[in-house]
């Protein structure tokens, strides 16, 4: 799911992705769900690390609100490393402003 520039709230599209992920995880009784937040390269490394943390935690909180067990969640954030689209520093790339959800079953 993607985020607007410099924001960590869930858009309508992102809310739908979280709802689908939660339903999928709950139906299959997920044993581990990894949520990872990311940013583009615009801004400082420290700022982007905090922003990616907020994005990851927003997604994790939304999953819990949809019935996903807290103890199945692992939350991580990458800041402006691990880019989806390789860019130079200071580039506002929408595809890098994202969070991913990986669902694992036993």
C-alpha positions as CSV (number, residue, x, y, z in Angstrom):
1,X,0.0,0.0,0.0
2,X,1.1,3.5,-0.7
3,X,1.2,6.8,1.3
4,X,0.9,10.4,0.3
5,X,4.1,12.5,0.5
6,X,5.2,13.0,4.2
7,X,2.1,11.3,5.6
8,X,1.4,8.1,7.6
9,X,-2.4,7.9,7.5
10,X,-4.1,5.2,5.5
11,X,-5.8,6.3,2.3
12,X,-9.1,4.7,1.3
13,X,-7.2,2.3,-1.0
14,X,-4.7,1.4,1.8
15,X,-7.6,0.7,4.2
16,X,-9.0,-1.7,1.7
17,X,-5.7,-3.5,1.4
18,X,-5.4,-3.8,5.2
19,X,-9.0,-5.2,5.4
20,X,-8.2,-7.8,2.8
21,X,-4.9,-8.7,4.5
22,X,-6.7,-9.1,7.8
23,X,-9.4,-11.3,6.4
24,X,-6.8,-13.5,4.7
25,X,-4.7,-13.7,7.8
26,X,-7.7,-14.5,10.1
27,X,-9.1,-17.1,7.8
28,X,-5.8,-19.0,7.6
29,X,-4.8,-18.4,11.1
30,X,-1.5,-16.7,10.3
31,X,1.4,-17.5,12.6
32,X,3.5,-14.5,11.6
33,X,2.8,-11.2,9.9
34,X,5.6,-8.8,9.0
35,X,4.8,-5.2,8.3
36,X,7.5,-3.0,6.9
37,X,7.4,0.8,6.4
38,X,9.3,2.7,3.8
39,X,9.8,6.2,2.5
40,X,11.2,7.9,-0.6
41,X,14.6,9.6,-0.4
42,X,13.3,13.2,0.1
43,X,14.4,14.4,3.5
44,X,17.0,13.3,6.0
45,X,17.8,9.7,6.9
46,X,16.7,10.3,10.5
47,X,13.4,11.9,9.6
48,X,12.6,9.2,7.1
49,X,13.4,6.5,9.5
50,X,10.8,7.9,12.0
51,X,8.2,8.4,9.1
52,X,8.6,4.8,8.0
53,X,8.2,3.7,11.6
54,X,4.9,5.7,11.8
55,X,3.7,4.1,8.6
56,X,4.5,0.6,9.7
57,X,2.8,1.1,13.1
58,X,-0.2,2.6,11.4
59,X,-0.6,-0.5,9.3
60,X,0.0,-2.8,12.3
61,X,-2.6,-1.0,14.4
62,X,-5.1,-1.2,11.6
63,X,-4.6,-4.9,11.3
64,X,-5.1,-5.4,15.0
65,X,-8.3,-3.3,14.8
66,X,-9.5,-5.8,12.1
67,X,-9.0,-8.7,14.5
68,X,-5.4,-9.8,13.7
69,X,-3.7,-11.1,16.9
70,X,-1.1,-8.7,18.1
71,X,1.3,-11.6,18.9
72,X,1.5,-12.6,15.3
73,X,2.8,-9.1,14.2
74,X,6.4,-8.2,13.6
75,X,6.9,-4.5,12.7
76,X,9.9,-3.1,11.0
77,X,10.9,0.1,9.2
78,X,13.6,0.9,6.6
79,X,13.5,4.7,6.2
80,X,14.9,5.6,2.8
81,X,16.8,2.3,2.3
82,X,15.4,-0.7,0.5
83,X,13.8,1.3,-2.2
84,X,11.2,-0.2,-4.6
85,X,12.4,2.3,-7.3
86,X,16.0,3.2,-7.2
87,X,16.4,7.0,-7.1
88,X,19.0,9.5,-6.1
89,X,18.8,11.3,-2.8
90,X,16.1,13.9,-2.5
91,X,13.7,12.3,-5.1
92,X,10.0,12.3,-4.3
93,X,9.1,8.8,-5.7
94,X,5.5,7.8,-4.9
95,X,6.3,4.0,-5.3
96,X,8.8,4.2,-2.5
97,X,6.3,5.7,0.0
98,X,4.8,2.4,1.0
99,X,4.3,-0.3,3.6
100,X,4.3,-4.1,2.9
101,X,2.5,-6.9,4.6
102,X,3.9,-10.4,4.5
103,X,1.7,-13.1,5.9
104,X,3.1,-16.5,6.9
105,X,1.2,-19.6,7.8
106,X,2.4,-22.7,9.7
